[in-house]
Amino acid sequence: MPHYLVEAKDLVVLKVSANEITDLHKETFEHLPLLQLLDLSENHLKVSFKFHLSPFCVQPLTFFCRLPQAIPSWFPIMINIISLDLSHNPLGDADMTPIFQLPLLTRVNLSHTSCFLSGIMPSDKCARKLEELDLSENDMTKIPPSLFAFKALKVLNLANNKVCATFLFLSFFLSFLSTLTIRAKKKNTFAIADRRCPPRGNWRQVPGDGLH
């Protein structure tokens, strides 16, 4: 990331997609207090594993710990971010928790990242703000339980995954998030009612094609 961005203190929108960015540095973003929209899509942000030698290992090259570092812990300093696009980055099993500590975050695109959002811990403010979440094209096989935390979620894109959800689970999930619209037109198997899913309704099975 170019360091001259620290001079752009009034910057509100920053789009740096397809720039072969591999790392995010705190020095670049901590001087952008007004930043609201950040597009980092189509870069090379990925999990880099840090290995630590065990002091008790018999073989000197035995490793015992790895720490995903793709999303740095300082990320929540960008307190005014509303929209974040990280799509088309090989994030894999990186811990996404720092993203969901952003207090004003409303829209997130994590499509084409192989990210499953397992084990994330969103802040209370983010859980009440997030309205749109794109998890399409991630080879997901189930709806992550962490989504129950997002009370304000209105649009969830699960298109082109491999999600197979039971009637009972979907009924509970959609009752919990009564204003949610699910976009999942391909490669998923769901029981559904309408495009705009009410907390209760007359459900029907759509074999193999998901929600329309």
WOTAHU-V362557 format. One record per backbone hydrogen bond with DSSP energy under -1.0 kcal/mol. NH is the residue of the N-H (numbers start at 1). CO is the residue of the C=O. Records with the same first field share a line. If there is no record, write none. Layout:
# WOTAHU-V362557
NH = CO ; CO
This chain:
# WOTAHU-V362557
5 = 2
6 = 3
7 = 4
8 = 5
9 = 7
11 = 8
14 = 37
16 = 39
18 = 41
28 = 25
30 = 26
32 = 29
35 = 32
36 = 12
37 = 12
38 = 83
39 = 14
40 = 85
42 = 87
44 = 21
54 = 62
57 = 54
62 = 59
64 = 52
75 = 72
77 = 74
78 = 75
79 = 77
81 = 78
82 = 36
83 = 36
84 = 107
85 = 38
86 = 109
88 = 111
91 = 89
92 = 113
94 = 91
99 = 96
100 = 96
101 = 98
102 = 99
106 = 82
107 = 82
108 = 132
109 = 84
110 = 134
112 = 136
123 = 100
127 = 123
128 = 124
130 = 126
131 = 106
132 = 106
133 = 155
134 = 108
135 = 157
137 = 159
147 = 144
148 = 145
149 = 146
150 = 147
151 = 149
152 = 127
153 = 150
154 = 131
155 = 131
156 = 181
157 = 133
158 = 183
160 = 186
162 = 140
164 = 141
165 = 189
170 = 166
171 = 167
172 = 168
173 = 169
174 = 170
175 = 171
176 = 172
177 = 173
180 = 177
181 = 154
183 = 156
189 = 163
192 = 204
204 = 192
206 = 190
211 = 184
